[in-house]
Amino acid sequence: MSAQTRSSRSRAPRSRASGIGRVLVAVYAILAIAALGRSVFQIIDRFAEAPIAFTLSGVAAIVYVLATLSLALGWDRLAWVTISFELAGVLVIGTLSLVAPGVLGLEDSNPFGREATVWSAFGAGYLFVPLVLPVLGILWLRRRARVTASA
């Protein structure tokens, strides 16, 4: 193998199937499954109690599924859209759930309550993973874009 071939291989961006990319996809997949299960149960079992909150849970689940797929399959544009939407959702819904839970149809701001969404109280019911994960996803996508552009 020539020195030039080895050099070009070392500059190539790392696969999503290794390192932090693999961890990110795995965490997104776990959160997608958790959010999907929660939202389906909420919508089927008690939608009338808090239709806005439970619809938002469904939206969050769809966002996590799309983010997982886009990260795993290398659809960077969709990854940017879904992860940015996720961050905005966590911030807006998290804030509303604490300062004006009634707007979301919630009785209180308890992130572990019966009516809570994945994004309630900034994802406190999920150990704040919904708040931290999009930030890490955006940082990873930015780093990956820079590495790809310089290769």
N, C-alpha and C positions, 0 to 999 in steps of 0.2 A: 504494500500500500504506500503510495507516495505521501510526502509531507504535506502537499497541497490538499489531498483528499482528507487526511487526518485533521488538518486545520479547518476545512470547511465543515466537517462533521462536528467539531467541538463548538463551532459558532451557531449551529442549527438550534432552533428553539427546542426545549425539552417537550416531550410528549405529554399530553394531558393524562396519560395512563401511568405517570410516575410522579413522585415527589408530592409537593403541595397541591398540585392539580388533582391528583387522585384523592387526597384527603378532602379537598373542597367539594368535589363531586359526591363523595360518600356522605358528607354531612348534609349537603343539599338533598340527597336522595332520602336520607333518614327523616329530615324535616318535611319533605314532600309527602312521605308515607304518613307521618304523624298528623300533618295538617289535613290531608285528604280524609283520613279516617275520622278525625274530629269533626270536620265540616259535614261529611256525609251523615254521620250520626246526629249532629245538631239539626240538620235540615230535615231529615226523616222523622226524628223523634219529637222535636219541639220547635219547629220553625215559627209558629205563631207567637211564641214567647218573646222573641227578639229577632224579627225578620231582617233588619238592617245588619245587625251584628253577625248573624249566621250567614247572610249573603256575603259579607266581607270575609268570613272564614273560608267560604267556597272560593272567592277570588284569590285569597292568599294561597290556598292549596293549588290552584291552577298556576299561579305565578311560580311556586316552588317546583312544580312538575316541569314547566317550561324552562326554568333556569337550570334544573338538573340536566335535562336533555340537551339544552344549548351548550352548556359547559362540556358535557361528555362527548358531544358530537362535533365540537369545534365551530359552532354557529355563533361567532363572536358578536355580530350585530344584534342578534336576538338576546344573547347573554347580557349585553350592555343594557338593552331595553328592559328586560325582566328584572335584572338586579337593581337598576336605578328606580324602577317602579316599586320594587320591594322596599327599598330604603325610604322612599317617599311615603309609602303606605305605613311602614312601621312608625315613622315620625309623626305623621298626621293622625293615624288611628291611636297610636300610643298617647299622644297629647290629649286628643278628644276623650279618650277613655278615662283619663285622670281628672281633667278640668270640667268636662261636660258629658258625663256618661249617658245622660238622657238623650242626647243627640243621636247616639248609636242604638238607642232602645235598651240600654243597660240600666239596671236598678242601682248599681254601685260600681266602684272602680276596682273591685277585687279581681286580680288577674287569674285567680284559681277558681273563680266562681262558675256557676252553672251556665252563665250567659257570655262568658269571656271569649274573645277571639284569639287567634294566634298572635295578633299584634297588640292586644290589650296591654296597657302599662309597659309598652316597648318590648313586649315578649317576655315579661317577668315569669309567666307561667311555663316558659320554655328556657329558663335560666339565662335570659337575655340573648340567646343565640340568634333570634330573628333581628336583633339590633346590630350585633357584631358581624354576622355572616355577610351581609351585603357590602359592608365596608371592606372586609377581607377580599370578597369577590371582585370589587372594583379595583382594589390595589393589585390583585393578581392579573386582572385583565389589562390594566395599564402597563404593568411590567412586561407582560407577554407581548403587548403591542410594540413596546420599545425594543425588545429583543428581536422580534420579527422584522422591524423596520431597519435595524442596524445589521441584520444578517445578509 
